């Protein structure tokens, strides 16, 4: 979790402090489809598809630091993928661990025990999606082929707290982006969201299992490879406006493309090409939020020669166009 100038317990508030309850909300996920949160405006919806899966989708403009407790509506025994398309949030689990969710790091998780507290720092827009599936429903879909990597989440115990980092692949981002699309309307809206939720879970499971498999099978990097990888990552961050070719980066690093991609995936959860795109989109959003340039200037600053290509990529990444982002930020 990033440094904030205050301790994690100061940020969240201690669970035993009754005198802090006045500024800490409570979110009961069984109460309906719309919720109010302290310090935030927007929507937080919950859709139960009636087949063992449930979608939680939030779009929140956080104008004040927001803290709230979540009372889980699900009985013990479920698996979930949870990601942020935009914005960061921190959460403290019942056993005391702290985690940060960002557009780069999501989580595969199961938290049976009550008492999870969330902290949303002010001054940001958060777009968040979580999809849960009951274990019985998961077994119905997989039969006897449930991946071994999911074993930590499949315990018969009723007090499991299991949270594992999840690499957010481009496929996952596109699915989540589609959930916030303006086209997500009409009489078939719920059916569309159900389909996207199933795709989301599929990609979450694939991404989680593949990363763990790759870490087991990929030879550990040598000291030289670690240095070369760090230099390549720094180069990508520093030369975003320039053409960045994976073959050229691999050649300059003295590695094959395959080895460079394996090193990137083990370190970041992304291939080299995916990492480049992720960094460009993150930087683009920062520039648009600052209001210091036009869409065309931002596109050039992150390596796009054509505004149309940049706008399409940005919309796929964040669920809104660069022009909409500028307008939302008041520029």
Secondary structure in CASP SS format (residue, H / E / C, confidence):
PFRMAT SS
TARGET T0000
AUTHOR 0000-0000-0000
METHOD secondary structure of the structure
MODEL  1
X C 1.00
X C 1.00
X C 1.00
X C 1.00
X C 1.00
X C 1.00
X C 1.00
X H 1.00
X H 1.00
X H 1.00
X H 1.00
X H 1.00
X C 1.00
X C 1.00
X C 1.00
X C 1.00
X C 1.00
X H 1.00
X H 1.00
X H 1.00
X H 1.00
X H 1.00
X H 1.00
X C 1.00
X E 1.00
X E 1.00
X E 1.00
X E 1.00
X C 1.00
X C 1.00
X C 1.00
X C 1.00
X C 1.00
X C 1.00
X C 1.00
X C 1.00
X C 1.00
X C 1.00
X C 1.00
X E 1.00
X E 1.00
X E 1.00
X E 1.00
X E 1.00
X E 1.00
X E 1.00
X E 1.00
X E 1.00
X C 1.00
X C 1.00
X C 1.00
X C 1.00
X E 1.00
X E 1.00
X E 1.00
X E 1.00
X E 1.00
X E 1.00
X E 1.00
X E 1.00
X E 1.00
X E 1.00
X C 1.00
X C 1.00
X C 1.00
X E 1.00
X E 1.00
X E 1.00
X E 1.00
X E 1.00
X E 1.00
X C 1.00
X C 1.00
X C 1.00
X C 1.00
X C 1.00
X C 1.00
X E 1.00
X E 1.00
X E 1.00
X E 1.00
X E 1.00
X E 1.00
X E 1.00
X E 1.00
X E 1.00
X C 1.00
X C 1.00
X E 1.00
X E 1.00
X E 1.00
X E 1.00
X C 1.00
X C 1.00
X C 1.00
X C 1.00
X C 1.00
X E 1.00
X E 1.00
X E 1.00
X E 1.00
X C 1.00
X C 1.00
X C 1.00
X E 1.00
X E 1.00
X E 1.00
X E 1.00
X E 1.00
X E 1.00
X E 1.00
X C 1.00
X C 1.00
X C 1.00
X C 1.00
X E 1.00
X E 1.00
X E 1.00
X E 1.00
X E 1.00
X C 1.00
X C 1.00
X C 1.00
X E 1.00
X E 1.00
X E 1.00
X E 1.00
X E 1.00
X E 1.00
X E 1.00
X E 1.00
X E 1.00
X E 1.00
X E 1.00
X H 1.00
X H 1.00
X H 1.00
X H 1.00
X H 1.00
X H 1.00
X H 1.00
X H 1.00
X H 1.00
X H 1.00
X H 1.00
X C 1.00
X C 1.00
X H 1.00
X H 1.00
X H 1.00
X H 1.00
X H 1.00
X H 1.00
X C 1.00
X C 1.00
X C 1.00
X C 1.00
X C 1.00
X C 1.00
X C 1.00
X E 1.00
X E 1.00
X E 1.00
X E 1.00
X E 1.00
X E 1.00
X E 1.00
X C 1.00
X C 1.00
X H 1.00
X H 1.00
X H 1.00
X H 1.00
X H 1.00
X H 1.00
X H 1.00
X H 1.00
X H 1.00
X H 1.00
X C 1.00
X C 1.00
X C 1.00
X C 1.00
X C 1.00
X C 1.00
X C 1.00
X C 1.00
X C 1.00
X H 1.00
X H 1.00
X H 1.00
X H 1.00
X H 1.00
X H 1.00
X H 1.00
X H 1.00
X H 1.00
X H 1.00
X H 1.00
X H 1.00
X H 1.00
X H 1.00
X H 1.00
X H 1.00
X H 1.00
X H 1.00
X H 1.00
X H 1.00
X H 1.00
X H 1.00
X H 1.00
X H 1.00
X H 1.00
X H 1.00
X H 1.00
X H 1.00
X H 1.00
X C 1.00
X C 1.00
X C 1.00
X C 1.00
X C 1.00
X H 1.00
X H 1.00
X H 1.00
X H 1.00
X H 1.00
X H 1.00
X H 1.00
X H 1.00
X H 1.00
X H 1.00
X H 1.00
X H 1.00
X H 1.00
X H 1.00
X H 1.00
X H 1.00
X C 1.00
X C 1.00
X C 1.00
X C 1.00
X C 1.00
X C 1.00
X C 1.00
X H 1.00
X H 1.00
X H 1.00
X H 1.00
X H 1.00
X H 1.00
X H 1.00
X H 1.00
X C 1.00
X C 1.00
X C 1.00
X H 1.00
X H 1.00
X H 1.00
X H 1.00
X H 1.00
X H 1.00
X H 1.00
X H 1.00
X H 1.00
X H 1.00
X H 1.00
X H 1.00
X C 1.00
X C 1.00
X C 1.00
X H 1.00
X H 1.00
X H 1.00
X H 1.00
X H 1.00
X H 1.00
X H 1.00
X H 1.00
X H 1.00
X H 1.00
X H 1.00
X H 1.00
X H 1.00
X H 1.00
X H 1.00
X H 1.00
X H 1.00
X H 1.00
X H 1.00
X C 1.00
X C 1.00
X C 1.00
X C 1.00
X H 1.00
X H 1.00
X H 1.00
X H 1.00
X H 1.00
X H 1.00
X H 1.00
X C 1.00
X C 1.00
X C 1.00
X C 1.00
X C 1.00
X H 1.00
X H 1.00
X H 1.00
X H 1.00
X H 1.00
X H 1.00
X H 1.00
X H 1.00
X H 1.00
X H 1.00
X H 1.00
X H 1.00
X C 1.00
X C 1.00
X C 1.00
X H 1.00
X H 1.00
X H 1.00
X H 1.00
X H 1.00
X H 1.00
X H 1.00
X C 1.00
X C 1.00
X C 1.00
END
